[in-house]
Amino acid sequence: MLGVLVTAFEGPGALVVGELPEPEAHEGQVLIDVEWAGVVFPDVLQTRGEYQTRPELPFVPGWEVSGTVRTDGAGFRAGDRVAALPVTGGFARTAAVDASMVFPLPDNVDTRRGAALPLNYLTAHFALVHRGALRPGEVVLVHGAAGGVGSAACQLAEAYGARVIAVVSTDEKARLALSVGAHHVVRADGFLDAVRTLIDGRGVDLVIDPVGGDRFPDSLRSLRHGGGRLLVLGFAGRGIPTVKVNRLLMTNTSVLGVGMDEYWRQEPEAARAQWRELWPLLRSGRLDPPISSVFPLDQASAALRLLDERKALGRTLLQIGA
């Protein structure tokens, strides 16, 4: 089968495309004929060996796929349309995925959109609902709002009745954030003052932060005293910030980690339970990922560079077998 290999931890430019042996599905796994693969920031990190878990070389990257089930087993039937999270192995024509990480698609969701759903929307759901305890009417500030997880967080927070403020860096990104449910947009430079003006100095209830870096101190300052929560989802801004905990003490605010892969390792059935919670919103069309870029499989390096250089809007996909 055609697939992509990481043979050295040298970044997106070092990917190798070629013929690979097909994977075999072991007990409890589902064999999927892959049609589309989502391209996500953890894929970029894995090409450099910078992600929290480092696969042994060589390996096939690819966190997120969609396609059809090849054979009956593990609760699925041949021909079922699914999205899935292989974590590695997705950038190939066939993937073997643990059944706990395979999700049926509603009839109204095609496999193209399906490939853009699981990682970002399950992450946003875990962040907003399980870690952030979001309540209707709260104010949510979303960094990286035009990216994959940021746009999912905007859309899901709006669906759950929150007032959403998106942090963006360009007019194009502002338009995308508004299109996925943000009520307001502010620029990354000087976002704290802009947010305070929007909400009359009250402070936001929840911050979704997949960026980190030098934005972090002002994100803390933007929180509502007496219950504001800052959710750390990642470090796309490259810098890993530190917290002066005396500020948390003085303001009665919280900083919470959102680590999906660790949560799913501890609770193997949790992802499927989350998918069931999202199912009504998927069927209604309320969750609709913005797909801006599509590349063929042999241009996987270019797709990853788009994310690495922070030029991606919404979701980027690889077309593999559709």
HUGIKA-V903825 format. One record per backbone hydrogen bond with DSSP energy under -1.0 kcal/mol. NH is the residue of the N-H (numbers start at 0). CO is the residue of the C=O. If there is no record, write none. Layout:
NH;CO
NH;CO
This chain:
2;17
3;90
4;15
5;58
9;7
10;46
13;10
14;11
15;4
17;2
19;0
28;25
29;96
31;94
32;67
33;92
34;65
35;65
36;317
37;63
38;315
42;39
43;39
44;40
45;41
46;42
47;44
49;44
58;5
64;83
65;35
66;81
67;32
68;79
69;30
72;75
75;72
78;68
79;76
81;66
82;102
83;64
84;100
86;62
87;85
88;59
89;61
90;60
91;89
92;1
94;31
96;29
98;27
100;97
101;98
102;82
104;80
108;105
113;109
114;110
115;112
116;113
120;116
121;117
122;118
123;119
124;120
125;121
126;122
127;123
128;124
130;125
131;126
133;127
136;160
137;134
139;162
140;205
141;164
142;207
144;166
146;143
150;146
151;147
152;148
153;149
154;150
155;151
156;152
157;153
158;154
159;155
160;157
161;156
162;137
164;139
165;183
166;141
167;185
173;169
174;170
175;171
176;172
177;173
178;174
179;175
180;177
181;176
182;163
183;163
185;165
187;167
190;187
193;189
194;190
195;191
196;192
197;193
198;194
200;195
201;198
203;221
204;138
205;138
206;228
207;140
208;230
212;238
214;211
215;212
218;214
219;215
220;216
221;217
222;219
223;203
225;250
226;251
227;223
228;204
229;253
230;206
231;255
232;208
233;208
235;209
236;210
237;234
244;242
246;243
248;244
249;245
250;246
251;247
252;247
253;227
255;229
257;231
262;258
263;259
264;260
265;261
266;262
269;266
272;268
273;269
274;270
275;271
276;272
277;273
278;274
281;277
282;278
283;279
285;280
286;280
291;314
292;314
294;316
296;318
298;295
299;296
302;298
303;299
304;300
305;301
306;302
307;303
308;304
309;306
310;305
313;145
314;289
316;292
317;36
318;294
319;34
320;34
321;34
